[in-house]
Amino acid sequence: MLVAGDVYRPAAIKQIQVVGEQVGVPVFSMGQESPVNIARGAWEYARNQNRDIMIIDTAGRLHVNEELMQELKDISAEVEPHEKLLVVDSMTGQDAVNVAESFHQDLGLTGVILTKLDGDTRGGAALSVKAVTGCPIKFTGTGEKLEALEPFYPDRMASRILGMGDVLTLVEKAQASFDEKKAKELERKIRDQEFTLDDFLEQLQQVKSMGPLDQLAGMIPGMGKQLKGIKPEFDETRRMMKQLTEMAVKKGKKGGIKLPF
């Protein structure tokens, strides 16, 4: 169960409700009530509904704001959470480390989530936060979509920083995007020269769903440094998909135009 505890940011409650719908998880909300009261009400509701997991979304705040920091302490005392995770923007550099250290001193964090993180330029933030707080980095975010939130693997991050790629994550993304049965059927079509435009378009769509091309390329050993400064986008892919679709429609053979391989 998700709990809408951010009553300060405009549309924050609506945003978490949308996220709840996307993942099929109920969202508890009490409108603009005090966050401490919301946490208390959510705890009672979760217990009555036999919910075994409750995630409270609280408002972002500066560690120097004593009033809002006290609010977090009160919420923590009210529900006694098993996990206290701090979401930190890795692009803030050293300030991210200072924020994590301050929150840990006040709340006793159990973990950190680093957002806007890529292995080539901001891996140092992960090392610094871990060294200063002693808390594990449990998740990293590389985008705004739900699938961009991933478990943090130190060895994979180190591999990216050293330019050695991250084949395991690339394989996991491929496994999540591609269906094994469809892959075997695709292999048969290519072997029997039955591969059509529809098949090609479907492959482009699946590759697109794996994430930005520059991130995928950075996971291939040796490719990260070669593509440094180059920002491949999906515009060309979209244009190609549109043109292929128009070609098929004009010929009146959508899905029936075989490609020469």
KAGI-V98270 format. One record per residue. N is the residue number from 0. RES is the residue in one small letter. D_LAST is the distance of its C-alpha to the last C-alpha in Angstrom with 1 decimal. Layout:
BEGIN
n=N res=RES d_last=D_LAST
n=N res=RES d_last=D_LAST
END
This chain:
BEGIN
n=0 res=m d_last=50.0
n=1 res=l d_last=49.7
n=2 res=v d_last=52.9
n=3 res=a d_last=53.1
n=4 res=g d_last=55.7
n=5 res=d d_last=54.8
n=6 res=v d_last=57.4
n=7 res=y d_last=57.6
n=8 res=r d_last=54.2
n=9 res=p d_last=53.6
n=10 res=a d_last=51.1
n=11 res=a d_last=50.7
n=12 res=i d_last=51.6
n=13 res=k d_last=49.2
n=14 res=q d_last=46.4
n=15 res=i d_last=47.0
n=16 res=q d_last=47.3
n=17 res=v d_last=43.8
n=18 res=v d_last=42.5
n=19 res=g d_last=44.3
n=20 res=e d_last=42.7
n=21 res=q d_last=39.2
n=22 res=v d_last=39.8
n=23 res=g d_last=42.1
n=24 res=v d_last=45.2
n=25 res=p d_last=48.7
n=26 res=v d_last=50.3
n=27 res=f d_last=54.1
n=28 res=s d_last=55.8
n=29 res=m d_last=59.4
n=30 res=g d_last=58.8
n=31 res=q d_last=60.8
n=32 res=e d_last=63.0
n=33 res=s d_last=63.8
n=34 res=p d_last=60.9
n=35 res=v d_last=63.3
n=36 res=n d_last=64.3
n=37 res=i d_last=60.7
n=38 res=a d_last=60.0
n=39 res=r d_last=63.1
n=40 res=g d_last=62.2
n=41 res=a d_last=58.6
n=42 res=w d_last=59.9
n=43 res=e d_last=62.2
n=44 res=y d_last=59.5
n=45 res=a d_last=57.0
n=46 res=r d_last=59.7
n=47 res=n d_last=60.8
n=48 res=q d_last=57.2
n=49 res=n d_last=56.4
n=50 res=r d_last=53.6
n=51 res=d d_last=52.9
n=52 res=i d_last=51.1
n=53 res=m d_last=52.3
n=54 res=i d_last=50.7
n=55 res=i d_last=53.0
n=56 res=d d_last=51.6
n=57 res=t d_last=54.3
n=58 res=a d_last=54.6
n=59 res=g d_last=53.7
n=60 res=r d_last=56.8
n=61 res=l d_last=58.2
n=62 res=h d_last=59.9
n=63 res=v d_last=63.0
n=64 res=n d_last=63.6
n=65 res=e d_last=66.2
n=66 res=e d_last=66.4
n=67 res=l d_last=62.8
n=68 res=m d_last=62.6
n=69 res=q d_last=65.6
n=70 res=e d_last=63.7
n=71 res=l d_last=61.0
n=72 res=k d_last=63.6
n=73 res=d d_last=65.2
n=74 res=i d_last=61.9
n=75 res=s d_last=61.4
n=76 res=a d_last=64.9
n=77 res=e d_last=64.5
n=78 res=v d_last=61.4
n=79 res=e d_last=61.3
n=80 res=p d_last=57.5
n=81 res=h d_last=55.8
n=82 res=e d_last=53.4
n=83 res=k d_last=54.1
n=84 res=l d_last=50.9
n=85 res=l d_last=51.1
n=86 res=v d_last=48.2
n=87 res=v d_last=48.2
n=88 res=d d_last=46.3
n=89 res=s d_last=45.1
n=90 res=m d_last=45.0
n=91 res=t d_last=48.9
n=92 res=g d_last=49.0
n=93 res=q d_last=52.4
n=94 res=d d_last=53.7
n=95 res=a d_last=51.3
n=96 res=v d_last=53.0
n=97 res=n d_last=56.4
n=98 res=v d_last=55.6
n=99 res=a d_last=54.3
n=100 res=e d_last=57.4
n=101 res=s d_last=59.7
n=102 res=f d_last=58.1
n=103 res=h d_last=58.2
n=104 res=q d_last=61.9
n=105 res=d d_last=62.8
n=106 res=l d_last=60.6
n=107 res=g d_last=59.5
n=108 res=l d_last=55.7
n=109 res=t d_last=53.6
n=110 res=g d_last=50.3
n=111 res=v d_last=48.5
n=112 res=i d_last=45.4
n=113 res=l d_last=44.0
n=114 res=t d_last=42.0
n=115 res=k d_last=40.0
n=116 res=l d_last=39.2
n=117 res=d d_last=36.5
n=118 res=g d_last=36.7
n=119 res=d d_last=36.7
n=120 res=t d_last=39.8
n=121 res=r d_last=41.8
n=122 res=g d_last=41.7
n=123 res=g d_last=45.3
n=124 res=a d_last=46.5
n=125 res=a d_last=45.4
n=126 res=l d_last=47.4
n=127 res=s d_last=50.4
n=128 res=v d_last=50.6
n=129 res=k d_last=50.4
n=130 res=a d_last=53.0
n=131 res=v d_last=55.5
n=132 res=t d_last=55.4
n=133 res=g d_last=54.5
n=134 res=c d_last=52.4
n=135 res=p d_last=48.8
n=136 res=i d_last=46.0
n=137 res=k d_last=44.4
n=138 res=f d_last=41.7
n=139 res=t d_last=40.0
n=140 res=g d_last=38.6
n=141 res=t d_last=35.9
n=142 res=g d_last=35.7
n=143 res=e d_last=37.3
n=144 res=k d_last=35.2
n=145 res=l d_last=36.2
n=146 res=e d_last=33.2
n=147 res=a d_last=34.2
n=148 res=l d_last=37.3
n=149 res=e d_last=36.5
n=150 res=p d_last=38.7
n=151 res=f d_last=39.8
n=152 res=y d_last=39.0
n=153 res=p d_last=41.1
n=154 res=d d_last=39.1
n=155 res=r d_last=35.8
n=156 res=m d_last=37.7
n=157 res=a d_last=39.1
n=158 res=s d_last=35.7
n=159 res=r d_last=34.5
n=160 res=i d_last=37.7
n=161 res=l d_last=37.3
n=162 res=g d_last=33.8
n=163 res=m d_last=32.4
n=164 res=g d_last=30.2
n=165 res=d d_last=30.3
n=166 res=v d_last=27.5
n=167 res=l d_last=29.4
n=168 res=t d_last=29.6
n=169 res=l d_last=26.0
n=170 res=v d_last=25.2
n=171 res=e d_last=27.7
n=172 res=k d_last=26.2
n=173 res=a d_last=22.8
n=174 res=q d_last=24.5
n=175 res=a d_last=26.4
n=176 res=s d_last=23.5
n=177 res=f d_last=20.9
n=178 res=d d_last=21.6
n=179 res=e d_last=21.1
n=180 res=k d_last=20.6
n=181 res=k d_last=18.0
n=182 res=a d_last=16.2
n=183 res=k d_last=16.3
n=184 res=e d_last=15.2
n=185 res=l d_last=12.2
n=186 res=e d_last=11.4
n=187 res=r d_last=12.0
n=188 res=k d_last=9.8
n=189 res=i d_last=6.6
n=190 res=r d_last=8.3
n=191 res=d d_last=9.3
n=192 res=q d_last=6.4
n=193 res=e d_last=8.9
n=194 res=f d_last=7.6
n=195 res=t d_last=9.9
n=196 res=l d_last=11.9
n=197 res=d d_last=14.5
n=198 res=d d_last=12.5
n=199 res=f d_last=11.5
n=200 res=l d_last=15.2
n=201 res=e d_last=16.4
n=202 res=q d_last=14.8
n=203 res=l d_last=16.4
n=204 res=q d_last=19.6
n=205 res=q d_last=19.8
n=206 res=v d_last=19.4
n=207 res=k d_last=22.1
n=208 res=s d_last=24.4
n=209 res=m d_last=24.6
n=210 res=g d_last=26.7
n=211 res=p d_last=27.0
n=212 res=l d_last=24.4
n=213 res=d d_last=27.2
n=214 res=q d_last=28.5
n=215 res=l d_last=25.3
n=216 res=a d_last=24.8
n=217 res=g d_last=28.4
n=218 res=m d_last=27.8
n=219 res=i d_last=25.5
n=220 res=p d_last=27.9
n=221 res=g d_last=28.7
n=222 res=m d_last=26.8
n=223 res=g d_last=29.9
n=224 res=k d_last=31.9
n=225 res=q d_last=29.2
n=226 res=l d_last=28.6
n=227 res=k d_last=32.4
n=228 res=g d_last=33.5
n=229 res=i d_last=30.0
n=230 res=k d_last=29.6
n=231 res=p d_last=26.1
n=232 res=e d_last=26.3
n=233 res=f d_last=24.3
n=234 res=d d_last=25.2
n=235 res=e d_last=22.1
n=236 res=t d_last=20.0
n=237 res=r d_last=22.3
n=238 res=r d_last=22.0
n=239 res=m d_last=18.2
n=240 res=m d_last=18.5
n=241 res=k d_last=21.2
n=242 res=q d_last=19.5
n=243 res=l d_last=16.4
n=244 res=t d_last=18.9
n=245 res=e d_last=21.0
n=246 res=m d_last=18.2
n=247 res=a d_last=17.5
n=248 res=v d_last=21.3
n=249 res=k d_last=22.2
n=250 res=k d_last=20.0
n=251 res=g d_last=21.5
n=252 res=k d_last=18.3
n=253 res=k d_last=18.0
n=254 res=g d_last=15.4
n=255 res=g d_last=14.3
n=256 res=i d_last=12.0
n=257 res=k d_last=8.4
n=258 res=l d_last=5.8
n=259 res=p d_last=3.8
n=260 res=f d_last=0.0
END
